[in-house]
Amino acid sequence: MSAVLQTETVRIRPMQDEDVPEVQSIERRAYEFPWSAGIFSDCLRVGYCCWVLDGGAMLLGYGIMSVAVEESHILNVCVAPEARRRGHARSLMGHLLTTGAEHGARIAYLEVRPSNAGALKLYTDLGFRHVGTRRAYYPARNGREDAFVLSVPLVPTPRPAAS
């Protein structure tokens, strides 16, 4: 008898309006204070860089970023709790950082809860450094929690000249 390993086929693709209910479901399962479906819809409407991690049968995560004036701001990165510890967050972050650079960003920023040790480790491993603290930024069970502001320099990717 032989064992056949099933490999997960996962791709990162642009988020669509029809993805919002599933994205918001992931958000609710992952966070005590989740974004609403309306926030995700607004991000799509205003043209933020919105991506999903598509596992075929279901979405495994998502990332949302704004890019303007040579800066990228990573607003939300989340992997479904049942799909964690497989490198998906690292893949999403790599995609967001590359996309930011392709859009001319020279630096990427994000905020993270100091209590989110796993995310802090990932971001540090990716080269992010602590550049500030936003006091009482996040809602928390007993009031508010600070946010660490992290940044990493990006090397912009030149865009091909229009012909």
C-alpha positions in Angstrom: 0.0 0.0 0.0 1.4 3.4 -0.9 0.5 6.8 0.5 -0.2 9.6 -2.0 0.5 13.0 -0.7 -2.1 15.7 -1.7 -0.5 19.0 -2.3 -2.6 22.1 -1.8 -3.1 24.1 -5.0 -3.2 27.7 -3.9 -3.1 30.9 -5.9 -3.2 34.6 -5.1 -5.8 36.4 -7.2 -7.5 39.8 -7.1 -10.4 40.0 -4.7 -13.9 40.3 -6.3 -17.1 41.6 -4.9 -18.5 38.1 -4.7 -15.6 37.1 -2.4 -16.6 39.6 0.4 -18.9 37.3 2.3 -16.3 34.5 2.5 -13.5 37.1 3.3 -15.7 38.5 6.1 -16.3 35.0 7.4 -12.6 34.5 7.7 -12.2 37.9 9.4 -14.9 37.0 12.0 -13.3 33.6 12.8 -9.8 35.2 13.1 -10.4 38.4 15.0 -12.3 39.4 18.1 -13.0 42.8 16.6 -13.5 42.1 12.9 -13.9 44.5 9.9 -17.4 44.6 8.5 -18.4 43.4 5.1 -18.9 47.1 4.2 -15.3 47.9 4.9 -14.1 45.2 2.6 -16.6 46.4 -0.1 -15.3 50.0 0.4 -11.7 48.9 -0.1 -12.6 47.3 -3.4 -14.7 50.3 -4.5 -11.9 52.8 -3.8 -9.4 50.7 -5.7 -7.1 49.4 -2.9 -5.0 46.4 -3.8 -7.2 43.6 -2.6 -6.1 40.0 -2.9 -7.4 36.6 -1.9 -5.5 33.4 -1.3 -7.7 30.9 -3.2 -7.4 27.3 -2.2 -9.8 26.2 -4.9 -12.6 24.8 -2.7 -12.4 27.8 -0.4 -10.6 31.0 0.3 -7.7 30.6 2.8 -6.9 34.3 3.4 -6.6 37.8 2.0 -4.5 40.9 2.0 -5.5 44.5 1.5 -3.1 47.4 0.8 -3.2 51.0 -0.3 -0.4 52.5 -2.4 0.1 56.3 -2.9 2.9 58.8 -3.1 5.6 56.2 -3.1 4.2 54.5 0.1 2.4 51.3 0.6 0.2 50.7 3.6 -0.7 47.1 4.4 -4.1 47.4 6.0 -5.2 43.9 6.7 -3.6 40.5 6.2 -5.3 37.4 7.5 -5.2 33.6 7.0 -8.1 31.5 8.0 -7.4 29.9 11.4 -7.7 26.4 10.0 -5.1 27.2 7.2 -2.4 28.7 9.4 1.2 27.5 9.9 1.6 26.5 6.2 3.4 29.6 4.9 0.3 31.4 3.6 0.8 34.6 5.5 4.4 34.8 4.2 3.2 34.3 0.6 0.5 37.0 1.0 3.0 39.4 2.5 5.6 38.7 -0.3 2.9 39.3 -2.9 1.8 42.6 -1.2 5.4 43.9 -1.0 6.1 43.0 -4.6 2.9 44.6 -5.7 3.7 47.8 -3.7 7.1 48.0 -5.3 5.5 47.5 -8.8 3.2 50.4 -8.1 6.2 52.7 -7.2 6.2 52.4 -3.4 9.6 52.9 -1.8 8.5 51.9 1.7 5.8 49.7 3.2 4.1 50.4 6.5 1.7 48.4 8.7 0.3 48.4 12.2 0.3 45.3 14.4 -0.9 44.6 17.9 2.1 44.1 20.3 0.2 41.0 21.6 0.4 39.4 18.1 3.7 37.6 18.6 3.3 35.4 15.5 2.7 38.4 13.2 5.5 40.3 14.8 7.9 37.5 14.1 6.8 37.2 10.5 7.2 40.9 9.9 10.6 41.0 11.6 11.7 38.0 9.4 10.6 40.0 6.4 12.7 42.9 7.3 10.2 45.2 9.0 11.4 47.4 11.8 9.6 49.2 14.6 9.3 52.9 13.7 6.6 54.1 16.1 3.7 53.3 18.4 0.1 54.4 18.0 -1.4 54.6 21.5 -4.8 53.0 22.1 -5.2 52.2 18.4 -7.0 48.9 18.5 -10.2 47.9 20.4 -9.5 45.3 23.1 -11.4 43.3 25.5 -10.4 45.6 28.4 -10.3 49.0 26.6 -7.8 49.7 23.9 -4.4 48.2 22.8 -1.5 50.1 21.2 -0.3 49.4 17.7 3.3 49.1 16.7 4.0 50.9 13.4 6.5 48.9 11.3 8.1 49.7 8.0 10.4 48.1 5.5 12.1 49.8 2.5 11.1 48.6 -1.0 12.9 48.7 -4.2 10.5 50.1 -6.8 10.2 48.0 -9.9 10.3 50.1 -13.1 7.2 50.0 -15.2 7.6 49.4 -18.9 7.3 52.5 -21.0 4.0 53.1 -22.8 4.3 52.6 -26.5 
